[in-house]
Every structure is written in C-alpha cells, then in structure tokens.
Amino acid sequence: MELKYFGRKPNFPVLLNINENIYYAYQDHEIINIFEKYNLDKKDTIDIIDSSNEGWIFHNEIKVISPLTLKKTYTKKELINLFNNRKNKKDTSCDVTYDGLSNRTFNKIFLEIISELKKYFFLNI
C-alpha cells in the first residue's frame, strides 16, 4: 500500500480514529501498518487529527489523505472525549483528565494522549 497526500502532508505525529479505536503515528509507514491491520471496505474513511489541530481524512478507495474534511479543528474537550471514550481502551486509569483544561494547550493535551497510547501500543501493533 502506498499513501498519497492531497496537496500537502499533515503535521506529524497524528492521531487516527478507526471505528472509535484511537492510534498514533509519527511516520507514513506507521499509518500504513495500522491501516493494514484492519479490513477496510473500499468506501471507508478514517478521521485523522494532526499535531497542529487540523482535521484530515483518509479515503481508502483512492488511498489519499486529504485536509478536505468537514471536521477542520477539535476543541481540547473533544480531543479528551475522543481519547477517553475509545473502544481500544485497556483500563480507565489512563484517561486524560479535564483538570486545568484552560491552562493546558491543545498541543500539550495532544502529546499527553500520545504518551498514554505509547504505554499500551508499542508502534500501534
């Protein structure tokens, strides 16, 4: 599988939302490895959030990652909800807290989520 990008690449690392399972990737080949784990239908699309809080979408039929999506940005609360309510959660002890939300930047929460995912998914496999 080869990934193509429409116009430009997202800012890595990225979070991938595959059927409410959340994964992270630092490079193209990690995204490919994650996608290959799933039997995606031709018409499937995958939501992607990059480190600059830009929404992206993967179109499986044409194997393209594009910034042309309806969900362009995420709030800090939406990002935490996405992570805390994911299906591939091992336990609730790794939930990200809402404490001090106004004092934390989006990027800090984003990296906190990736750090929590790393504890359970070494290279997402």
MARTI-680330 format. One line per field, with one value per atom (N, C-alpha, C): x negated, z negated, y; residue number from 1. Coordinates in pm, whole numbers, always signed. Example, Ala and Ser with C-alpha at 12.3 -4.5 7.8 and 13.67 -1.06 7.14 Angstrom:
2
X	(-1319/-1230/-1320/-1285/-1367/-1290)
Z	(-780/-780/-780/-708/-714/-787)
Y	(-569/-450/-330/-225/-106/+3)
kese	(1/1/1/2/2/2)
***
This chain:
125
X	(-84/+0/-88/-50/-121/-23/-62/+21/-8/+97/+82/+144/+98/+149/+205/+315/+376/+316/+226/+166/+46/+62/-47/-25/-125/-116/-68/-6/+28/-98/-86/-197/-199/-307/-320/-367/-332/-255/-107/-36/+108/+181/+308/+398/+494/+519/+609/+728/+847/+971/+1031/+1007/+1056/+1165/+1289/+1405/+1402/+1369/+1361/+1245/+1149/+1022/+920/+844/+750/+608/+534/+394/+314/+183/+95/-6/-61/-166/-258/-387/-488/-536/-507/-556/-455/-473/-386/-376/-490/-488/-410/-405/-325/-176/-138/+2/+40/-47/-22/-8/-97/-89/+43/+91/+218/+334/+335/+443/+446/+330/+324/+375/+379/+435/+585/+649/+794/+834/+944/+1001/+1096/+1039/+1119/+1196/+1322/+1401/+1349/+1373/+1328/+1379/+1500/+1564/+1532/+1455/+1425/+1343/+1369/+1288/+1242/+1126/+1067/+1038/+1085/+1056/+915/+844/+707/+698/+628/+602/+451/+401/+257/+219/+90/+42/+70/+109/+144/+295/+368/+513/+587/+536/+606/+667/+792/+859/+826/+804/+773/+863/+868/+946/+870/+875/+817/+930/+919/+1017/+956/+1008/+950/+960/+1067/+1087/+974/+924/+818/+685/+682/+560/+497/+583/+537/+573/+479/+505/+521/+633/+669/+710/+677/+726/+869/+928/+1064/+1165/+1201/+1292/+1389/+1500/+1598/+1550/+1475/+1427/+1285/+1273/+1144/+1058/+1122/+1046/+1124/+1053/+1112/+1087/+1184/+1161/+1080/+1024/+950/+1041/+1164/+1260/+1298/+1318/+1349/+1235/+1113/+996/+989/+1011/+1009/+1122/+1241/+1355/+1327/+1269/+1235/+1141/+1041/+944/+1008/+1076/+1131/+1242/+1312/+1423/+1388/+1261/+1220/+1252/+1269/+1300/+1178/+1060/+939/+873/+955/+907/+875/+760/+721/+783/+783/+846/+868/+942/+973/+861/+759/+652/+571/+581/+504/+587/+706/+788/+717/+735/+682/+785/+739/+828/+862/+975/+1018/+963/+895/+841/+747/+764/+676/+684/+799/+814/+779/+818/+791/+643/+567/+424/+338/+399/+324/+353/+249/+267/+317/+371/+414/+295/+180/+63/+19/+26/-13/+81/+210/+307/+285/+260/+234/+115/+5/-115/-92/-11/+25/+101/+190/+266/+174/+82/-13/-98/-140/-218/-141/-13/+71/+87/+107/+121/-7/-122/-250/-266/-205/-216/-152/-54/+21/+3/-42/-54/-191/-288/-421/-411/-436/-423/-285/-184/-45/-15/-105/-82/-36)
Z	(+0/+0/+0/+80/+84/+52/-41/-76/+18/+52/+128/+44/+70/-2/+97/+59/+142/+103/+185/+162/+71/-51/-150/-253/-339/-444/-574/-661/-794/-878/-983/-1077/-1171/-1165/-1250/-1388/-1492/-1492/-1466/-1434/-1409/-1494/-1519/-1583/-1477/-1477/-1381/-1456/-1405/-1465/-1370/-1400/-1316/-1392/-1353/-1418/-1569/-1612/-1753/-1828/-1756/-1812/-1777/-1878/-1858/-1854/-1752/-1734/-1705/-1717/-1685/-1579/-1508/-1409/-1398/-1383/-1364/-1219/-1141/-1003/-914/-784/-685/-704/-720/-728/-850/-957/-1073/-1041/-965/-923/-837/-744/-656/-739/-836/-922/-996/-1045/-1118/-1024/-908/-812/-766/-750/-703/-807/-934/-1040/-1025/-964/-951/-810/-803/-672/-635/-582/-549/-419/-419/-296/-202/-76/+24/-6/-54/-77/-214/-298/-433/-430/-529/-552/-697/-722/-856/-892/-1011/-1059/-1117/-1088/-1135/-1194/-1307/-1369/-1374/-1320/-1326/-1447/-1469/-1591/-1594/-1481/-1481/-1491/-1527/-1546/-1414/-1310/-1182/-1155/-1114/-1080/-938/-921/-792/-774/-653/-627/-528/-555/-465/-387/-255/-167/-119/-169/-137/+11/+75/+215/+305/+276/+359/+283/+157/+74/+60/+32/+21/-115/-175/-296/-254/-295/-248/-364/-355/-456/-429/-320/-284/-358/-477/-563/-629/-676/-744/-882/-950/-1086/-1075/-1072/-1049/-1175/-1290/-1415/-1527/-1635/-1753/-1874/-1964/-2091/-2181/-2286/-2382/-2444/-2474/-2535/-2438/-2311/-2211/-2199/-2201/-2191/-2311/-2430/-2551/-2547/-2506/-2496/-2397/-2284/-2183/-2241/-2314/-2375/-2488/-2579/-2696/-2660/-2549/-2510/-2398/-2372/-2263/-2296/-2193/-2211/-2251/-2210/-2239/-2371/-2465/-2598/-2681/-2745/-2830/-2969/-3025/-3154/-3171/-3272/-3291/-3360/-3407/-3477/-3383/-3253/-3158/-3097/-3150/-3099/-3119/-3026/-3038/-3113/-3210/-3297/-3237/-3278/-3236/-3329/-3435/-3532/-3463/-3495/-3443/-3292/-3234/-3089/-3029/-3096/-3041/-3045/-3130/-3142/-3051/-2987/-2901/-2755/-2675/-2532/-2463/-2344/-2265/-2243/-2209/-2180/-2302/-2419/-2541/-2565/-2546/-2562/-2455/-2332/-2220/-2252/-2299/-2332/-2455/-2548/-2665/-2620/-2525/-2472/-2402/-2323/-2255/-2358/-2461/-2567/-2633/-2658/-2718/-2622/-2494/-2395/-2384/-2396/-2386/-2497/-2610/-2721/-2686/-2595/-2566/-2424/-2336/-2195/-2143/-2167/-2112/-1961/-1894/-1749/-1700/-1786/-1749/-1708/-1734/-1686/-1801)
Y	(-118/+0/+124/+220/+347/+459/+544/+660/+776/+847/+971/+1083/+1202/+1318/+1418/+1478/+1581/+1715/+1766/+1897/+1897/+1850/+1854/+1744/+1724/+1623/+1687/+1607/+1659/+1678/+1756/+1774/+1653/+1577/+1459/+1500/+1423/+1300/+1326/+1217/+1225/+1123/+1151/+1054/+1004/+873/+810/+756/+784/+734/+631/+503/+394/+322/+346/+283/+303/+424/+463/+399/+342/+297/+404/+449/+559/+506/+548/+511/+636/+624/+736/+691/+787/+757/+878/+848/+951/+960/+854/+849/+776/+793/+730/+580/+515/+367/+318/+396/+357/+367/+469/+479/+358/+323/+208/+81/+59/-61/-69/+43/+46/+15/+79/+56/-89/-150/-289/-388/-347/-433/-450/-352/-352/-394/-466/-498/-385/-279/-163/-187/-147/-150/-42/-61/+35/+176/+186/+316/+375/+306/+355/+483/+566/+685/+684/+739/+743/+888/+930/+1064/+1069/+1176/+1196/+1336/+1347/+1477/+1494/+1604/+1624/+1710/+1723/+1789/+1938/+1996/+2138/+2160/+2053/+2056/+2078/+2017/+2022/+1885/+1884/+1760/+1718/+1588/+1528/+1407/+1355/+1234/+1146/+1014/+916/+851/+853/+789/+658/+546/+417/+382/+422/+386/+437/+557/+614/+626/+580/+579/+718/+817/+955/+1011/+1084/+1160/+1305/+1364/+1497/+1587/+1716/+1811/+1857/+1809/+1850/+1762/+1804/+1730/+1826/+1774/+1859/+1903/+1818/+1848/+1904/+2037/+2100/+2115/+2139/+2153/+2085/+2060/+1995/+2083/+2086/+2154/+2062/+2118/+2036/+1931/+1972/+1880/+1768/+1799/+1696/+1596/+1645/+1558/+1463/+1515/+1432/+1330/+1373/+1281/+1168/+1203/+1104/+998/+1044/+952/+870/+935/+865/+767/+788/+702/+604/+586/+496/+350/+269/+127/+45/+86/+9/+51/+86/+127/+3/+3/-109/-98/+22/+47/+197/+236/+378/+455/+387/+457/+546/+521/+603/+714/+741/+851/+984/+1073/+1209/+1292/+1366/+1442/+1579/+1633/+1766/+1874/+1835/+1932/+2031/+2157/+2262/+2277/+2247/+2249/+2385/+2491/+2624/+2660/+2594/+2623/+2534/+2436/+2343/+2374/+2376/+2400/+2273/+2290/+2175/+2081/+2138/+2056/+1975/+2034/+1963/+1843/+1863/+1753/+1647/+1690/+1600/+1509/+1567/+1489/+1401/+1446/+1364/+1239/+1255/+1142/+1043/+1093/+1003/+931/+1000/+937/+823/+845/+740/+622/+651/+542/+460/+524/+453/+349/+373/+279/+144/+146/+25/-26/+59/+18/+55/-29/-3/-12/+100/+111/+66/+78/+53/-90/-182/-320/-409)
kese	(1/1/1/2/2/2/3/3/3/4/4/4/5/5/5/6/6/6/7/7/7/8/8/8/9/9/9/10/10/10/11/11/11/12/12/12/13/13/13/14/14/14/15/15/15/16/16/16/17/17/17/18/18/18/19/19/19/20/20/20/21/21/21/22/22/22/23/23/23/24/24/24/25/25/25/26/26/26/27/27/27/28/28/28/29/29/29/30/30/30/31/31/31/32/32/32/33/33/33/34/34/34/35/35/35/36/36/36/37/37/37/38/38/38/39/39/39/40/40/40/41/41/41/42/42/42/43/43/43/44/44/44/45/45/45/46/46/46/47/47/47/48/48/48/49/49/49/50/50/50/51/51/51/52/52/52/53/53/53/54/54/54/55/55/55/56/56/56/57/57/57/58/58/58/59/59/59/60/60/60/61/61/61/62/62/62/63/63/63/64/64/64/65/65/65/66/66/66/67/67/67/68/68/68/69/69/69/70/70/70/71/71/71/72/72/72/73/73/73/74/74/74/75/75/75/76/76/76/77/77/77/78/78/78/79/79/79/80/80/80/81/81/81/82/82/82/83/83/83/84/84/84/85/85/85/86/86/86/87/87/87/88/88/88/89/89/89/90/90/90/91/91/91/92/92/92/93/93/93/94/94/94/95/95/95/96/96/96/97/97/97/98/98/98/99/99/99/100/100/100/101/101/101/102/102/102/103/103/103/104/104/104/105/105/105/106/106/106/107/107/107/108/108/108/109/109/109/110/110/110/111/111/111/112/112/112/113/113/113/114/114/114/115/115/115/116/116/116/117/117/117/118/118/118/119/119/119/120/120/120/121/121/121/122/122/122/123/123/123/124/124/124/125/125/125)
***
